Amino acid sequence: MARLLGVEIPNEKRIEASLPYIYGIGATTTKRILEQAGVDPNIRTGQLTDDQLSKIAHAVTSSGLVIEGDLRRELQSNLKRLTSINCYRGIRHRRGLPVRGQRTSTNARTRKGKRKTVGVMRTAKKGK
């Protein structure tokens, strides 16, 4: 496996399909990076030379993209900020409920988790 920017990317796939293994790089960004680096998108990752790999790495770093650990840290700090200022979105995140206005009466099982049955408390009858 080729190592690019601290991430193992598969050798047997085309470089166009391998680059999205890096967190923060998608299909559109991949095309732009490969065009900038002057690398054919159809070449297999295992066939890339060290020079081509360094050109790709340079294209990613020079484009100013936030990737991998830095991006994860940034997203985590955004969530932490939302929860600390007690805004609506932060409260929904804290409670594990849908954040973007979806209904919760019937759906939202992915966010809410497995159903928890709540039983009805019956009061004892008097006289018998």
Backbone as numpy.savetxt, mean C-alpha at the origin, in Angstrom:
# Nx Ny Nz CAx CAy CAz Cx Cy Cz
17.59 -13.24 -7.94 16.76 -12.05 -7.94 17.63 -10.81 -7.94
17.24 -9.85 -8.75 17.97 -8.59 -8.81 17.57 -7.74 -7.61
18.50 -6.97 -7.11 18.23 -6.09 -5.97 18.30 -4.66 -6.45
17.19 -3.94 -6.27 17.11 -2.57 -6.73 16.54 -1.71 -5.62
17.29 -0.73 -5.16 16.88 0.17 -4.09 16.47 -0.58 -2.82
17.20 -1.65 -2.52 16.95 -2.42 -1.31 15.79 -3.39 -1.40
15.27 -3.62 -2.60 14.13 -4.53 -2.77 14.50 -5.61 -3.78
14.17 -6.85 -3.45 14.40 -7.97 -4.37 13.29 -7.96 -5.41
13.66 -7.88 -6.69 12.66 -7.94 -7.76 12.91 -9.18 -8.60
11.85 -9.85 -9.07 12.01 -11.14 -9.76 12.76 -11.03 -11.07
13.63 -12.01 -11.34 14.46 -12.04 -12.55 13.70 -12.48 -13.79
12.74 -13.38 -13.61 12.10 -14.00 -14.78 11.04 -13.10 -15.42
10.61 -12.04 -14.75 9.57 -11.17 -15.32 10.19 -10.02 -16.10
9.36 -9.40 -16.96 9.81 -8.21 -17.66 10.04 -7.11 -16.64
10.97 -6.22 -16.92 11.30 -5.15 -15.98 10.08 -4.26 -15.72
9.22 -4.15 -16.74 8.00 -3.36 -16.60 7.08 -3.96 -15.54
7.09 -5.27 -15.40 6.25 -5.95 -14.41 6.97 -6.12 -13.08
8.30 -6.02 -13.08 9.08 -6.22 -11.86 9.19 -4.96 -11.01
9.27 -3.81 -11.64 9.44 -2.57 -10.87 8.30 -2.28 -9.90
7.03 -2.60 -10.22 5.97 -2.35 -9.24 6.09 -3.16 -7.96
7.05 -4.09 -7.86 7.29 -4.79 -6.60 7.84 -3.83 -5.55
8.34 -2.69 -5.99 8.84 -1.66 -5.08 7.64 -0.86 -4.60
7.44 -0.78 -3.29 6.30 -0.08 -2.71 6.38 1.41 -3.06
5.34 1.91 -3.70 5.30 3.31 -4.09 5.50 3.52 -5.58
5.80 2.45 -6.32 5.96 2.54 -7.77 4.89 1.69 -8.42
4.08 2.31 -9.27 3.02 1.61 -9.98 3.34 1.48 -11.46
2.33 1.11 -12.23 2.53 0.87 -13.67 2.90 2.15 -14.42
2.18 3.23 -14.16 2.45 4.48 -14.86 3.83 5.02 -14.52
4.17 4.98 -13.24 5.48 5.47 -12.81 6.59 4.62 -13.40
6.34 3.32 -13.50 7.33 2.41 -14.09 7.65 2.81 -15.52
6.61 3.08 -16.30 6.82 3.48 -17.70 7.65 4.75 -17.79
7.34 5.72 -16.93 8.07 6.98 -16.93 9.53 6.77 -16.54
9.77 5.93 -15.54 11.14 5.67 -15.07 11.96 4.99 -16.17
11.37 3.97 -16.81 12.10 3.24 -17.86 12.39 4.13 -19.06
11.45 5.02 -19.37 11.67 5.95 -20.48 12.80 6.91 -20.14
12.82 7.37 -18.89 13.86 8.29 -18.43 15.23 7.61 -18.43
15.26 6.33 -18.05 16.52 5.60 -17.97 16.97 5.08 -19.34
16.06 5.07 -20.31 16.40 4.58 -21.64 16.53 3.06 -21.69
15.66 2.37 -20.94 15.70 0.91 -20.89 14.45 0.36 -21.56
14.62 -0.70 -22.35 13.49 -1.34 -23.03 12.60 -2.02 -21.98
11.28 -1.70 -21.95 10.40 -2.29 -20.94 10.17 -3.79 -21.12
10.47 -4.34 -22.29 10.21 -5.76 -22.55 11.37 -6.68 -22.15
12.51 -6.11 -21.77 13.67 -6.92 -21.39 13.41 -7.56 -20.02
13.88 -8.78 -19.84 13.72 -9.47 -18.56 14.67 -8.87 -17.53
14.26 -8.88 -16.29 15.05 -8.28 -15.22 16.41 -8.96 -15.10
16.45 -10.27 -15.28 17.70 -11.02 -15.17 18.70 -10.69 -16.26
18.24 -10.13 -17.39 19.11 -9.80 -18.50 19.66 -8.38 -18.43
19.25 -7.61 -17.43 19.73 -6.24 -17.30 21.19 -6.21 -16.89
21.92 -5.27 -17.45 23.32 -5.09 -17.06 23.37 -4.23 -15.80
24.53 -4.20 -15.16 24.70 -3.37 -13.96 24.51 -1.90 -14.30
24.94 -1.51 -15.50 24.79 -0.12 -15.95 23.31 0.25 -16.06
22.51 -0.65 -16.63 21.08 -0.37 -16.78 20.39 -0.31 -15.42
20.78 -1.21 -14.51 20.21 -1.19 -13.16 20.53 0.12 -12.45
21.75 0.59 -12.61 22.12 1.85 -11.95 21.39 3.03 -12.58
21.15 2.98 -13.92 20.38 4.04 -14.57 18.95 4.09 -14.04
18.35 2.91 -13.85 16.99 2.84 -13.31 16.96 3.38 -11.88
17.94 2.97 -11.07 18.00 3.45 -9.68 18.18 4.96 -9.64
19.03 5.48 -10.54 19.25 6.92 -10.60 17.98 7.65 -11.03
17.23 7.07 -11.98 15.99 7.69 -12.46 14.96 7.76 -11.33
14.91 6.72 -10.50 13.96 6.70 -9.38 14.35 7.75 -8.35
15.62 7.80 -7.99 16.05 8.75 -6.97 15.99 10.20 -7.45
16.30 10.43 -8.72 16.29 11.80 -9.24 14.88 12.33 -9.45
13.90 11.43 -9.61 12.53 11.89 -9.82 11.88 12.37 -8.52
12.54 12.12 -7.40 12.03 12.60 -6.12 10.87 11.79 -5.57
10.76 10.54 -6.02 9.69 9.68 -5.52 9.97 9.24 -4.09
8.92 9.19 -3.30 9.03 8.65 -1.95 8.63 7.18 -2.06
9.54 6.29 -1.71 9.27 4.86 -1.87 9.61 4.09 -0.60
9.14 2.84 -0.55 9.42 1.88 0.51 9.26 2.44 1.92
10.27 2.36 2.76 10.16 2.70 4.18 9.74 4.13 4.43
10.27 5.07 3.64 9.92 6.48 3.83 8.43 6.70 3.56
7.90 6.06 2.52 6.49 6.21 2.18 5.61 5.58 3.25
5.99 4.40 3.72 5.23 3.75 4.79 5.22 4.60 6.05
6.38 5.17 6.38 6.49 6.03 7.56 5.62 7.27 7.42
5.61 7.86 6.22 4.81 9.05 5.96 3.32 8.75 6.12
2.87 7.64 5.54 1.46 7.27 5.66 1.07 6.99 7.10
1.97 6.32 7.84 1.70 6.03 9.25 1.62 7.31 10.06
2.47 8.28 9.76 2.43 9.55 10.50 1.17 10.34 10.17
0.68 10.22 8.91 -0.58 10.87 8.55 -1.74 10.30 9.36
-1.78 8.97 9.49 -2.84 8.34 10.28 -2.73 8.72 11.75
-1.52 8.77 12.25 -1.31 9.13 13.65 -1.77 10.57 13.91
-1.50 11.45 12.94 -1.94 12.85 13.07 -3.47 12.93 13.09
-4.13 12.20 12.18 -5.59 12.22 12.12 -6.20 11.74 13.43
-5.63 10.68 14.00 -6.19 10.17 15.24 -5.89 11.09 16.42
-4.75 11.74 16.40 -4.40 12.60 17.55 -5.22 13.89 17.59
-5.65 14.40 16.41 -6.44 15.63 16.43 -7.94 15.35 16.56
-8.28 14.06 16.70 -9.67 13.63 16.90 -10.62 14.12 15.82
-10.17 14.13 14.58 -11.08 14.47 13.50 -11.92 13.24 13.16
-12.93 13.42 12.36 -13.86 12.33 12.04 -13.14 11.13 11.45
-12.26 11.39 10.47 -11.53 10.30 9.84 -10.64 9.57 10.84
-10.02 10.32 11.74 -9.16 9.71 12.75 -9.95 8.81 13.69
-11.14 9.26 14.06 -11.98 8.46 14.96 -12.40 7.17 14.26
-12.76 7.26 12.98 -13.15 6.06 12.22 -11.98 5.08 12.11
-10.78 5.61 11.90 -9.59 4.74 11.85 -9.40 4.05 13.19
-9.51 4.81 14.27 -9.28 4.27 15.60 -10.27 3.16 15.93
-11.53 3.35 15.52 -12.58 2.36 15.81 -12.60 1.20 14.83
-11.84 1.32 13.75 -11.80 0.24 12.76 -13.03 0.20 11.89
-13.63 1.34 11.64 -14.83 1.44 10.81 -14.46 2.04 9.46
-15.35 1.95 8.45 -15.06 2.55 7.15 -14.86 4.06 7.28
-13.89 4.58 6.54 -13.50 5.97 6.69 -14.17 6.87 5.66
-14.49 6.34 4.49 -14.90 7.18 3.37 -16.40 7.21 3.11
-17.19 7.19 4.16 -18.61 7.42 4.01 -19.45 6.22 3.63
-18.89 5.01 3.66 -19.68 3.84 3.32 -20.68 3.54 4.43
-21.73 2.79 4.08 -22.72 2.43 5.08 -22.18 1.32 5.96
-22.62 1.29 7.22 -22.15 0.26 8.14 -23.29 -0.57 8.69
-24.53 -0.21 8.37 -25.67 -0.94 8.90 -25.65 -2.39 8.44
-25.38 -2.63 7.16 -25.38 -4.00 6.67 -24.02 -4.45 6.17
-23.30 -3.64 5.45 -22.05 -4.09 4.85 -20.86 -3.78 5.76
-19.72 -3.48 5.20 -18.50 -3.10 5.93 -17.91 -4.25 6.73
-18.13 -5.49 6.29 -17.58 -6.64 7.02 -16.05 -6.68 6.97
-15.47 -6.17 5.90 -14.01 -6.19 5.80 -13.39 -5.35 6.91
-13.95 -4.18 7.15 -13.41 -3.29 8.18 -13.82 -3.73 9.59
-15.07 -4.17 9.74 -15.60 -4.47 11.07 -15.17 -5.84 11.58
-14.83 -6.75 10.68 -14.41 -8.08 11.09 -15.58 -9.05 11.15
-15.33 -10.20 11.75 -16.35 -11.24 11.83 -17.52 -10.76 12.67
-18.72 -11.20 12.29 -19.92 -10.79 13.03 -19.86 -11.25 14.48
-20.29 -10.37 15.39 -20.40 -10.71 16.80 -21.87 -10.67 17.16
-22.43 -11.80 17.48 -23.85 -11.86 17.81 -24.07 -11.28 19.20
-25.03 -10.38 19.28 -25.35 -9.77 20.56 -26.71 -10.31 20.96
-26.76 -11.03 22.07 -28.02 -11.65 22.51 -28.90 -10.66 23.25
-30.18 -11.01 23.35 -31.14 -10.19 24.07 -31.22 -10.67 25.50
-31.17 -9.74 26.45 -31.28 -10.10 27.86 -32.76 -10.30 28.19
-33.08 -11.46 28.70 -34.48 -11.73 29.07 -34.60 -11.55 30.58
-35.67 -10.92 30.98 -35.90 -10.74 32.42 -36.70 -11.91 32.93
-36.46 -12.32 34.14 -37.17 -13.46 34.73 -38.62 -13.05 35.02
-39.54 -13.97 34.74 -40.96 -13.69 35.01 -41.22 -13.84 36.50
-42.07 -12.95 36.99 -42.39 -12.99 38.41 -43.61 -13.86 38.62
-43.66 -14.51 39.70 -44.84 -15.31 40.05 -44.68 -16.77 39.73
-43.80 -17.18 38.93 -43.65 -18.60 38.62 -42.26 -19.07 38.84
